[in-house]
Every structure is written in C-alpha cells, then in structure tokens.
C-alpha cells in the first residue's frame, strides 16, 4: 500500500474495456463481471476472507500511532460471519487478531435512527463477552474496534469521509482508554467520480467497494495488492453454481430494497411538498419529511420487514403508519 494514488504502480496487463459494463458469464449474459460488494453476499464473500480483511484493517489503521499491523486473525463465529440480521440490512464480520484486538466490520446500507447508539451497543456486547466470573478478574479485556461503512450521510458525523472516535476528556481531548475505538466511513462523502480522483489507497478501497460492479477491470490492481485480491475473489465467473444462485437471489433483493426505499422517499417528499403549499415552505418541508418516513415504513412493512427494523429505519412505531 502507498500513501498517495499518484504513486500507484499500474498493472502491466489490463483486460480490455468494453462500452458495455456488463459481461457474459455462463447462462446469464447481463451479469456484471464483478460482484456487487454492497450486497450481503458480495461483502461477506470478499471481505470474509482472512487475507482481504487483514489488508483492509491494516490500511484503515496504518496512520494510527503505535498500531501494530495485523498478521493473522480468526473469525469469532465462523457461521455468523455469513449470516445477515433482519432482512439483510446489517452486515457484520467479527474477528480477533493475533495481538488480541477485536474488530467488528459493519456494512450499513440504509440510514437508521440511533445508529451511533447501536454501534456502541455492539462494542459493549463484545466487551461484556470477555468478562470472567469471580473477584480475581481485573477487567483486563481486549481492545474492541468497530469499523462501520455507511452508505448514507449521518448528520452528526459532518461532511467528512471518515470519522474516528474514542473515549476522551471533554476539555483536553486526552484519551481515557485505548480499549474502545469507533471508525465511521460515510461512503457518499468520498467525492471521487473517477478512481483517479482518489487521494490515497484508503479512498481507492472505498471507491472499489462502491463501484466494482460497474467495472470491466481494475487498472490499479497490481499483483498481490488488496485491490488485486478483491478483484480475484469478486469474479462472478469463479462462483460455484450454488454460490451464483445465492448471489443472484441476494442481488435481486438488494435492488428491490433500493428501489422501494428510493420510491418511498420520493413519494413522501412530493406528497409533503404538495400539502405544504398552503401552509408555508418550512411547514411543508416538515410534512414532506414526515410523509417520507411514513411511506418508507409502509413500503418496508409490505415487504415483510419486522417492526423493530422499521422503528430503527424511520423512528416510527407500529400503529403510527
């Protein structure tokens, strides 16, 4: 890995580009060459690999003072890392490194109320799981890091791509402990329409996660790099028949969810604006946002999404929509 995208050494062999971003793969002539890494299956299938996750963690934390690069890791639950929670909205990978640090890697596609609190809850659960019975235990638990990839903008985090947080004093910002770390990555804030606009390898990773499905080749994937590994594992043609069936089904569900939420958002805003014409712009915007949340909630309910997930997504309780 290098600090600047300008120093990247390009691969000598690059597959030819095509005007059409889709390629022929087996019996499905319209599937992309690479998996969509925003899907449950795609994200876990690629980042659930030890070598990929090690490189990702090391690149994410490379500039942290005193950080020791990860050389090996073990998934805490080899079955859970391929499971999804509540209709595929939340994707988690959990592992412990050779130095004892614990990492929670989460892909969050849809905005949810109280998301920061929930990430704190996840970290707290990982800490509590390390507790030992008896008076002899001195609360010497391993550090827990959560790296949350957000496919939405979360206002409290501001306009930055990445926000790092930990427990510190209010006046001096002096860290009180090194056992808890939060890293939030707002992917819509990447600000790169082309990979050449990326300023670091870290930004290139985020760009690849967002755009690999629409790429014919990865021009910055030199052999042995994280980009090369992601590209190799994300090849649709390399999937087994069972994996293709699972991915195709998961991809369709992902697209349906995206379309449903986008439509509900547009419908809610339009309805609110119309109703707000006679009562002023500010009140109209407020109604639009309320109608948007109600429309999203109703659409999710029609898809069979649980009340708890709807509450987290919209802030609306059963009976209010």
C-alpha positions as CSV (number, residue, x, y, z in Angstrom):
1,X,0.0,0.0,0.0
2,X,1.1,3.6,-0.7
3,X,0.1,6.9,0.7
4,X,-0.8,8.6,-2.5
5,X,-2.8,7.4,-5.5
6,X,-0.3,9.4,-7.7
7,X,2.4,6.9,-6.7
8,X,0.5,3.8,-7.6
9,X,2.2,1.4,-9.9
10,X,-0.3,0.2,-12.6
11,X,-0.7,-3.4,-13.6
12,X,1.2,-4.3,-16.8
13,X,-1.7,-6.4,-18.1
14,X,-5.2,-4.8,-18.1
15,X,-8.2,-6.6,-19.5
16,X,-9.8,-4.6,-22.5
17,X,-12.5,-2.2,-21.6
18,X,-16.0,-2.6,-23.2
19,X,-18.5,0.2,-23.9
20,X,-21.0,-2.1,-22.0
21,X,-20.2,-2.5,-18.3
22,X,-21.8,-6.0,-18.4
23,X,-20.0,-9.1,-19.5
24,X,-21.1,-12.6,-20.4
25,X,-20.9,-15.1,-17.6
26,X,-22.3,-18.5,-18.2
27,X,-26.0,-18.6,-18.8
28,X,-26.6,-15.0,-17.6
29,X,-25.3,-12.6,-20.3
30,X,-26.2,-9.4,-18.4
31,X,-24.5,-10.0,-15.1
32,X,-21.5,-7.8,-14.3
33,X,-18.0,-9.3,-14.3
34,X,-17.6,-8.4,-10.6
35,X,-19.9,-9.0,-7.6
36,X,-21.8,-6.1,-6.1
37,X,-20.0,-5.6,-2.8
38,X,-22.9,-3.6,-1.3
39,X,-24.9,-6.8,-1.1
40,X,-24.9,-9.1,1.9
41,X,-23.4,-12.0,-0.1
42,X,-20.9,-9.9,-2.0
43,X,-19.5,-8.1,1.0
44,X,-19.2,-11.2,3.1
45,X,-17.9,-13.4,0.3
46,X,-15.0,-11.0,-0.4
47,X,-14.2,-9.3,3.0
48,X,-14.9,-12.5,4.9
49,X,-11.5,-13.7,3.6
50,X,-8.7,-13.6,6.1
51,X,-6.1,-12.0,3.7
52,X,-8.5,-9.4,2.4
53,X,-9.7,-8.4,5.9
54,X,-6.1,-8.2,7.2
55,X,-5.1,-5.9,4.5
56,X,-8.3,-3.8,4.9
57,X,-7.7,-3.4,8.7
58,X,-4.0,-2.6,8.2
59,X,-4.8,0.1,5.6
60,X,-7.6,1.6,7.7
61,X,-5.3,1.9,10.8
62,X,-1.9,2.4,9.1
63,X,-1.6,6.0,10.4
64,X,-2.6,5.3,13.9
65,X,0.3,5.9,16.4
66,X,1.5,2.7,17.9
67,X,-0.7,0.4,15.8
68,X,0.9,-2.9,15.2
69,X,0.0,-4.4,11.7
70,X,-2.3,-7.4,11.8
71,X,-0.6,-10.6,10.6
72,X,-3.3,-13.1,11.3
73,X,-6.8,-13.2,12.5
74,X,-9.6,-15.6,13.5
75,X,-13.3,-15.1,12.9
76,X,-15.1,-15.2,16.2
77,X,-18.1,-17.1,14.8
78,X,-17.4,-18.9,11.5
79,X,-21.1,-19.4,10.9
80,X,-22.3,-15.9,11.9
81,X,-20.0,-14.2,9.5
82,X,-22.1,-15.4,6.6
83,X,-25.5,-14.6,8.2
84,X,-27.4,-11.4,8.0
85,X,-29.6,-9.7,10.5
86,X,-33.1,-8.6,9.9
87,X,-33.7,-9.0,6.1
88,X,-30.1,-8.2,5.1
89,X,-30.0,-4.6,6.3
90,X,-26.9,-5.1,8.6
91,X,-23.8,-7.0,7.6
92,X,-21.2,-7.9,10.2
93,X,-17.8,-9.5,10.3
94,X,-16.3,-10.2,13.7
95,X,-12.8,-11.3,14.3
96,X,-9.9,-11.2,16.7
97,X,-6.3,-10.6,15.7
98,X,-3.0,-12.2,16.6
99,X,-2.4,-9.3,19.1
100,X,-5.7,-9.8,20.8
101,X,-7.6,-6.9,19.3
102,X,-11.3,-7.5,18.4
103,X,-12.8,-6.0,15.2
104,X,-16.4,-5.6,14.2
105,X,-16.7,-4.7,10.5
106,X,-20.2,-3.5,9.6
107,X,-21.7,-2.5,6.3
108,X,-24.8,-0.3,6.8
109,X,-26.8,0.5,3.7
110,X,-29.9,2.2,5.0
111,X,-30.0,5.1,7.4
112,X,-31.3,4.1,10.8
113,X,-32.3,6.1,13.9
114,X,-29.9,5.7,16.8
115,X,-27.2,4.2,14.7
116,X,-24.4,5.6,16.8
117,X,-26.0,4.1,19.9
118,X,-26.3,0.8,18.2
119,X,-22.7,0.7,17.3
120,X,-21.9,1.5,20.9
121,X,-24.1,-1.4,21.9
122,X,-22.2,-3.8,19.6
123,X,-18.9,-2.8,21.1
124,X,-20.3,-3.1,24.7
125,X,-21.6,-6.6,23.9
126,X,-18.1,-7.6,22.7
127,X,-16.6,-6.3,25.9
128,X,-19.1,-8.0,28.1
129,X,-18.5,-11.3,26.3
130,X,-14.9,-11.2,27.5
131,X,-15.9,-10.9,31.2
132,X,-14.8,-13.6,33.6
133,X,-16.6,-14.8,36.7
134,X,-15.0,-14.3,40.1
135,X,-13.3,-11.4,42.0
136,X,-9.9,-12.2,40.6
137,X,-10.8,-10.7,37.2
138,X,-9.3,-7.2,36.8
139,X,-11.3,-6.0,33.8
140,X,-8.4,-6.6,31.6
141,X,-10.3,-7.1,28.3
142,X,-9.0,-6.8,24.8
143,X,-9.5,-3.7,22.7
144,X,-12.6,-3.6,20.5
145,X,-12.7,-1.6,17.3
146,X,-15.8,-1.1,15.1
147,X,-15.3,-0.1,11.5
148,X,-18.7,1.0,10.1
149,X,-19.1,1.5,6.4
150,X,-22.2,3.7,5.9
151,X,-23.9,4.0,2.5
152,X,-25.6,7.2,3.7
153,X,-24.7,10.6,5.3
154,X,-25.2,10.7,9.0
155,X,-25.6,14.4,10.0
156,X,-23.8,14.3,13.4
157,X,-20.6,13.0,11.6
158,X,-20.4,16.0,9.4
159,X,-19.2,16.2,5.8
160,X,-16.1,14.1,6.2
161,X,-15.5,10.7,4.6
162,X,-14.1,9.2,7.8
163,X,-14.6,10.0,11.5
164,X,-12.5,8.4,14.2
165,X,-13.8,8.5,17.8
166,X,-12.8,7.1,21.2
167,X,-13.5,7.9,24.9
168,X,-11.6,11.0,25.9
169,X,-11.9,14.1,28.2
170,X,-14.1,17.0,27.1
171,X,-11.6,19.7,27.8
172,X,-8.2,18.3,26.7
173,X,-9.5,15.5,24.4
174,X,-7.0,13.2,26.1
175,X,-7.9,9.6,25.6
176,X,-9.0,7.8,28.7
177,X,-8.6,4.3,27.3
178,X,-7.3,2.6,24.3
179,X,-9.7,-0.3,24.6
180,X,-12.6,1.2,22.5
181,X,-12.4,2.7,19.0
182,X,-15.1,3.8,16.6
183,X,-14.4,4.4,12.9
184,X,-17.3,5.6,10.8
185,X,-16.9,5.9,7.0
186,X,-19.6,7.8,5.1
187,X,-19.1,6.4,1.6
188,X,-21.3,9.1,-0.1
189,X,-18.8,11.6,1.0
190,X,-15.9,10.0,-0.9
191,X,-16.2,12.8,-3.5
192,X,-14.5,10.8,-6.3
193,X,-16.4,10.2,-9.5
194,X,-13.3,8.5,-11.0
195,X,-10.7,6.4,-9.4
196,X,-8.0,8.9,-10.5
197,X,-9.7,11.4,-8.1
198,X,-8.8,9.3,-5.1
199,X,-6.0,10.7,-2.9
200,X,-5.0,7.6,-1.1
201,X,-5.2,3.8,-1.1
202,X,-7.9,4.0,1.6
203,X,-10.0,6.1,-0.7
204,X,-9.4,3.7,-3.5
205,X,-10.7,0.9,-1.4
206,X,-13.9,2.8,-0.7
207,X,-14.2,3.6,-4.4
208,X,-13.8,0.0,-5.3
209,X,-16.4,-1.2,-2.8
210,X,-18.9,1.3,-4.3
211,X,-18.1,0.8,-8.0
212,X,-16.6,-2.6,-8.7
213,X,-19.8,-4.0,-10.0
214,X,-19.7,-1.5,-12.9
215,X,-16.0,-2.0,-13.8
216,X,-14.6,-4.2,-16.5
217,X,-11.1,-4.2,-15.0
218,X,-9.3,-2.7,-12.0
219,X,-6.4,-0.7,-13.5
220,X,-4.8,0.0,-10.1
221,X,-4.8,-3.7,-9.0
222,X,-1.1,-4.6,-9.1
223,X,-0.5,-8.3,-8.3
224,X,-0.6,-9.2,-4.6
225,X,-2.2,-5.9,-3.5
226,X,-5.5,-5.7,-1.7
227,X,-7.1,-4.4,-4.9
228,X,-5.9,-7.5,-6.8
229,X,-7.2,-9.8,-4.1
230,X,-10.6,-8.1,-4.1
231,X,-10.8,-8.3,-7.8
232,X,-9.9,-12.1,-7.8
233,X,-12.4,-13.0,-5.1
234,X,-15.2,-10.8,-6.6
235,X,-15.2,-12.5,-10.0
236,X,-18.7,-13.7,-10.7
237,X,-17.4,-16.4,-13.1
238,X,-15.5,-18.0,-10.3
239,X,-18.6,-18.7,-8.2
240,X,-19.9,-22.2,-7.9
241,X,-23.4,-23.0,-9.1
242,X,-24.8,-22.8,-5.6
243,X,-23.0,-19.5,-4.9
244,X,-24.3,-18.0,-8.1
245,X,-27.9,-18.9,-7.1
246,X,-27.4,-17.4,-3.7
247,X,-25.8,-14.2,-5.0
248,X,-28.3,-13.7,-7.8
249,X,-31.2,-14.0,-5.3
250,X,-29.4,-11.7,-2.9
251,X,-28.6,-9.1,-5.6
252,X,-32.3,-9.0,-6.6
253,X,-33.4,-8.5,-3.0
254,X,-30.8,-5.7,-2.7
255,X,-32.0,-3.9,-5.8
256,X,-35.7,-4.3,-4.8
257,X,-34.9,-2.8,-1.4
258,X,-33.0,0.1,-3.0
259,X,-35.9,0.8,-5.4
260,X,-38.5,0.5,-2.7
261,X,-36.8,3.0,-0.4
262,X,-35.9,5.4,-3.2
263,X,-39.5,5.4,-4.4
264,X,-40.9,5.8,-1.0
265,X,-38.6,8.7,-0.3
266,X,-39.5,10.5,-3.5
267,X,-43.2,9.8,-3.0
268,X,-43.2,11.1,0.6
269,X,-41.3,14.3,-0.2
270,X,-43.6,15.0,-3.2
271,X,-46.7,14.5,-1.1
272,X,-45.4,16.7,1.7
273,X,-44.5,19.5,-0.7
274,X,-47.9,19.4,-2.2
275,X,-49.7,19.6,1.2
276,X,-47.3,22.3,2.3
277,X,-48.1,24.7,-0.5
278,X,-50.8,26.4,1.5
279,X,-49.1,26.5,4.9
280,X,-45.7,27.8,4.1
281,X,-42.3,26.4,2.9
282,X,-40.9,25.4,6.3
283,X,-44.1,23.6,7.4
284,X,-44.3,21.9,4.0
285,X,-40.8,20.6,4.3
286,X,-41.6,19.2,7.7
287,X,-44.7,17.4,6.4
288,X,-42.7,16.1,3.5
289,X,-40.1,14.5,5.8
290,X,-42.9,13.0,7.9
291,X,-44.7,11.7,4.9
292,X,-41.5,10.3,3.6
293,X,-40.9,8.3,6.8
294,X,-44.4,7.1,6.8
295,X,-44.2,6.0,3.1
296,X,-40.9,4.2,3.7
297,X,-42.4,2.5,6.8
298,X,-45.4,1.3,4.9
299,X,-43.3,0.0,2.0
300,X,-41.0,-1.9,4.3
301,X,-44.0,-3.4,6.2
302,X,-45.4,-4.6,2.9
303,X,-42.1,-6.3,2.2
304,X,-42.4,-8.2,5.5
305,X,-39.7,-6.2,7.4
306,X,-40.1,-6.5,11.1
307,X,-41.5,-3.7,13.3
308,X,-38.1,-3.4,15.1
309,X,-36.2,-2.7,11.9
310,X,-38.9,-0.3,10.7
311,X,-38.5,1.6,14.0
312,X,-34.7,1.8,13.6
313,X,-35.0,2.9,10.0
314,X,-37.8,5.5,10.3
315,X,-38.2,6.2,14.0
316,X,-41.9,5.3,13.7
317,X,-43.6,2.8,16.0
318,X,-46.3,0.3,15.0
319,X,-49.7,2.0,14.6
320,X,-48.3,5.4,13.5
321,X,-48.1,4.5,9.8
